[in-house]
Amino acid sequence: MSHHIKVLLAKPGLDGHDQGAKVVARAMMDAGFEVIYTGLRQTPEAVAHMALEEDVDVISLSSLAGSHIPFCTKLKPLLEANGLTDKLWVIGGNLPAQDHQALRELGFKGIFPTGSKLDDIVGYIRANVKVA
């Protein structure tokens, strides 16, 4: 039996906008990924806990509220402490170009600003996740 790519899609902090996250989640499901959507207003601790509990391949965030750098700065050590550094970390949403390098330095390899194509997100995950 082949393993499906399993993705945690989280909405960090006080971000109350989830229409885009739901569109991305649907595209991932249509691509055959198993998607666990956290719902709104997640803490870094909750995201790290769910990623560990669900044994996901991908930890993805959808951020439109502008708090992505502080949130990711708090999330990184929690993911590291839970042994999740071998997972693919991706983020999408309202991500100004000047923040991309800081996000990469925090461990987020896939960065998808507003307007990114769904096929590009799915393709990036497929190309960068090794499943049995």
C-alpha positions in Angstrom: 0.0 0.0 0.0 1.5 3.3 -1.0 1.7 6.2 1.5 -0.2 9.4 0.6 1.5 12.7 1.4 0.0 13.9 4.6 -0.2 17.7 5.1 -1.1 19.7 8.2 -2.5 23.1 7.0 -2.6 25.6 9.9 -4.0 29.1 10.3 -1.6 30.9 12.7 -2.4 33.4 15.4 -5.2 35.9 15.1 -5.6 35.5 11.3 -9.3 35.1 10.8 -9.2 34.7 7.0 -9.4 31.1 5.8 -11.0 31.2 2.4 -7.6 30.9 0.7 -6.5 28.1 3.0 -9.7 26.2 2.2 -9.0 26.6 -1.6 -5.4 25.3 -1.1 -6.7 22.4 1.1 -9.1 21.4 -1.7 -6.4 21.5 -4.3 -4.2 19.3 -2.1 -7.0 16.8 -1.6 -7.8 16.8 -5.3 -4.1 16.0 -5.9 -4.4 12.9 -3.6 -2.8 14.4 -0.4 -4.3 13.7 3.0 -5.0 17.1 4.5 -5.5 17.9 8.1 -6.9 21.5 8.4 -6.6 23.0 11.8 -9.1 25.8 11.6 -8.5 29.3 12.6 -6.4 31.0 15.3 -3.8 28.3 16.1 -0.9 28.8 18.5 2.6 27.7 17.7 2.3 25.0 20.4 -0.9 23.7 18.9 0.6 23.5 15.4 3.7 21.6 16.7 1.5 19.3 18.8 -0.8 18.5 15.8 2.1 17.9 13.4 3.6 15.4 15.8 0.4 13.7 16.7 -0.8 13.3 13.1 2.7 12.2 11.9 2.5 14.5 8.9 5.0 14.9 6.0 4.3 18.6 5.5 3.7 21.4 7.9 2.1 24.2 6.1 0.9 27.6 7.3 -1.5 30.0 5.6 -0.9 33.5 6.9 -2.7 36.7 5.9 -2.5 38.8 9.0 1.2 39.9 8.8 2.4 38.0 11.9 4.2 35.3 10.0 7.8 36.1 11.2 7.0 36.2 14.9 4.8 33.1 14.6 7.4 31.2 12.7 10.1 32.3 15.1 8.2 30.8 18.0 7.2 27.7 16.0 10.7 26.7 14.8 12.1 25.6 18.2 8.9 23.7 19.0 9.2 21.8 15.7 12.8 21.1 16.4 12.1 20.0 20.0 9.5 17.5 18.6 11.9 16.0 16.1 10.1 17.5 13.1 13.0 19.0 11.2 12.8 16.2 8.6 9.4 17.4 7.6 8.8 19.9 4.7 7.8 23.3 6.1 5.9 25.6 3.8 4.1 28.8 4.1 1.7 30.8 1.9 -0.3 34.0 2.0 0.4 37.6 2.4 4.2 37.3 2.5 6.1 40.4 1.4 9.3 39.7 -0.7 11.5 41.2 2.0 10.4 38.5 4.5 11.2 35.5 2.3 14.8 35.2 3.3 14.0 35.3 7.0 11.3 32.6 6.5 13.9 30.4 4.7 16.4 31.0 7.5 13.6 29.8 9.9 13.3 26.6 8.0 10.4 27.2 5.6 11.6 25.9 2.3 8.5 26.5 0.3 7.2 30.1 0.2 4.1 30.9 -1.7 3.0 34.5 -1.7 -0.5 35.6 -2.5 -1.3 34.8 -6.1 0.8 31.6 -6.2 -0.7 29.0 -8.5 -2.2 25.9 -6.9 -0.4 23.6 -9.3 2.9 25.2 -8.2 2.1 24.5 -4.6 1.1 20.9 -5.2 4.1 20.3 -7.6 6.5 21.7 -5.0 5.2 19.5 -2.3 5.3 16.4 -4.6 8.9 17.2 -5.6 10.1 17.7 -2.1 8.4 15.0 0.0 9.8 11.5 0.0 7.2 9.0 0.8 7.4 5.2 1.1 
